[in-house]
Amino acid sequence: MVVAIEPEEKTEHPIELVLARLLRLGSLVAAALLAVGIALMILGQTGLAPKLITAGLLVLLGTPVMRVIAAAVIFVKERDWHFALFSLVVLCALAAGIYFGKEM
């Protein structure tokens, strides 16, 4: 007797899709700002280039923070209090790192 095994369906939760899109968008925006800034610097446009590069780096650094904030909001809307609390703890750790990292 041959038993047919059905492949497991890949199910992604909406939160995973939202967070993946947020990370992808942040990475693409950061890459675009950095690429334009570097191109302008190579072309000799020294006025705008450093500002675009700085903006690209800030977007790149801010993307994970926005991911944690988005996850916290989603968890609160879903009334998943454990994960909402974990997100808040991670957000506090990130904020403490940013605050205390400025003084180094």
C-alpha positions as CSV (number, residue, x, y, z in Angstrom):
1,M,0.0,0.0,0.0
2,V,1.4,3.4,-1.0
3,V,0.5,6.3,1.2
4,A,0.6,9.7,-0.4
5,I,2.3,12.3,1.8
6,E,1.0,15.8,1.1
7,P,3.6,18.5,1.3
8,E,3.3,20.8,4.3
9,E,1.8,24.1,3.4
10,K,4.0,27.0,4.1
11,T,2.0,29.4,6.1
12,E,3.3,32.8,6.9
13,H,1.5,34.9,9.4
14,P,0.6,38.5,8.5
15,I,3.0,39.8,11.1
16,E,5.9,38.1,9.4
17,L,4.9,39.6,6.1
18,V,4.6,43.1,7.5
19,L,7.9,42.9,9.3
20,A,9.7,41.5,6.2
21,R,8.3,44.2,4.0
22,L,9.4,46.9,6.5
23,L,12.9,45.5,6.6
24,R,13.0,45.2,2.8
25,L,11.8,48.8,2.4
26,G,14.2,50.2,4.9
27,S,17.1,48.4,3.3
28,L,16.2,49.6,-0.2
29,V,15.7,53.2,0.9
30,A,19.0,53.1,2.7
31,A,20.8,51.5,-0.2
32,A,19.4,54.1,-2.6
33,L,20.4,57.0,-0.4
34,L,23.9,55.6,0.0
35,A,24.3,54.9,-3.7
36,V,23.2,58.3,-4.8
37,G,25.4,59.9,-2.1
38,I,28.4,58.0,-3.1
39,A,27.8,58.7,-6.8
40,L,27.5,62.4,-6.1
41,M,30.7,62.3,-4.1
42,I,32.5,60.7,-7.0
43,L,31.1,63.3,-9.3
44,G,32.4,66.0,-7.1
45,Q,29.1,67.2,-5.6
46,T,30.5,67.6,-2.1
47,G,27.6,69.7,-0.8
48,L,24.8,67.2,-1.0
49,A,26.7,63.9,-1.0
50,P,27.6,63.7,2.8
51,K,24.0,64.6,3.7
52,L,22.6,61.7,1.6
53,I,25.2,59.3,2.9
54,T,24.3,60.3,6.5
55,A,20.6,59.9,5.8
56,G,21.2,56.5,4.3
57,L,23.1,55.4,7.4
58,L,20.4,56.7,9.7
59,V,17.7,54.9,7.7
60,L,19.9,51.7,7.9
61,L,20.3,52.1,11.6
62,G,16.7,53.0,12.2
63,T,15.2,50.1,10.3
64,P,15.6,47.5,13.1
65,V,14.2,50.0,15.6
66,M,11.1,50.5,13.4
67,R,10.8,46.8,13.1
68,V,10.6,46.4,16.9
69,I,8.1,49.3,17.1
70,A,5.9,47.8,14.4
71,A,6.0,44.4,16.1
72,A,5.0,45.9,19.4
73,V,2.0,47.7,17.8
74,I,0.9,44.5,16.0
75,F,1.2,42.5,19.2
76,V,-0.8,45.1,21.2
77,K,-3.5,45.1,18.5
78,E,-3.7,41.3,18.6
79,R,-3.7,41.5,22.4
80,D,-0.7,39.2,22.6
81,W,0.6,40.8,25.8
82,H,3.6,38.5,26.3
83,F,5.1,39.4,23.0
84,A,4.1,43.0,23.4
85,L,6.0,43.1,26.7
86,F,9.0,41.4,25.1
87,S,9.0,44.0,22.3
88,L,8.9,46.8,24.9
89,V,11.9,45.3,26.7
90,V,13.8,45.1,23.4
91,L,12.8,48.7,22.6
92,C,14.0,49.8,26.0
93,A,17.3,48.0,25.5
94,L,17.8,49.7,22.1
95,A,17.0,53.1,23.5
96,A,19.4,52.5,26.4
97,G,22.1,51.5,23.9
98,I,21.5,54.6,21.8
99,Y,21.5,56.9,24.9
100,F,24.6,55.5,26.6
101,G,26.4,54.9,23.3
102,K,26.3,58.7,22.5
103,E,28.7,59.4,25.4
104,M,31.5,57.2,24.1
